[in-house]
Structures are given as structure tokens and as C-alpha cells.
Amino acid sequence: MASLFKRNGVWWVVYYVNGKRCRVSARTRDKNLAKQKLNDIELKLFKGELGIPEKKTSPISIPKFFR
């Protein structure tokens, strides 16, 4: 199950996978478009196509790490 919430005028979708909360921006201020995104995510959850989104990290050099 997924749900919608609004933050700073932009709609977000919240869903849970294996007990972990995932939040994805619908990238819209229109509630009807956000509901379409919500329906797409719920369909993917039902099919088992969605997992936990990976966090984007950039590689860091060792000298920069120790500074």
C-alpha cells in the first residue's frame, strides 16, 4: 500500500518494502498526476517489481576522506 503527501507544494509517494519506508517524489504540483504516479507504484509493488531505492553516492579518494 502506498500513500500521498504534499511537501513544499510538491506531491510525494510513500510506500513500504520489506518493512522499509521509501519516499519518491511525484515531481508534480497537480494532485491528479500524483494519483497516477501512486497507482503506477502500487501496481509495481503488487507485481513485485519495486525494491528499496539505492542511495546515490560518489566515490571519494582516501586522502580526501582523511581531511
N, C-alpha and C positions, 0 to 999 in steps of 0.2 A: 504494500500500500504506500502511496506517495501523497504528498500534500503540497499546497502552495502557500507562500508568504511573500510579503512585499517589504523590501528594504531600500530606502532612499529612492523610491519611485520605480524600482525595477523588481519584477517578479522572479522568485526563486522557487525551485522544486526541491523538496526534501524527501529522501527515501532511505530505507534501511536494507542492507545486505549483510547477512550473517551477523546481525546484531550491531553492525557499524552504521552510523549515520553518515549519509552522503548528501551534500548540497550542491546543486548545479544551477547556474543562472539560466533563466529562460531568455535572457537578453532582450527583453521587451517591456514596455510600459503598458501594453494592451492586455487586459485580463483574458480575453478570448484566445489570443495567440498563446498565452501562458498555459491555458487549459489544454490546448492542442499538444503542447510540449509535455504536459503532465500525462496525457493519455498515451503518448508515444513511449514515455518512460515506463508507465505501468504495463504496457504491452511487452516491452523488452524484459521487464522484471518477470512477468508471467512466463515468457519463453526461456528465461534463464540466460539471456544474452548480456545482461549487465553485471558488472562486478564492482569492486571498490576502485574508484579512480586513482591512478598513480599520481603522486606528487611530483611536480617538475623540479628537479634540482640540477644545478650546473656544477660541473667538475671544478674542484679547487686544487691549486698546487700546494705542495707540502710547505714551502716557505711562507706562502700567503696564509695558510692555516695557522701557523705558529705566531703570526704577528698580532 
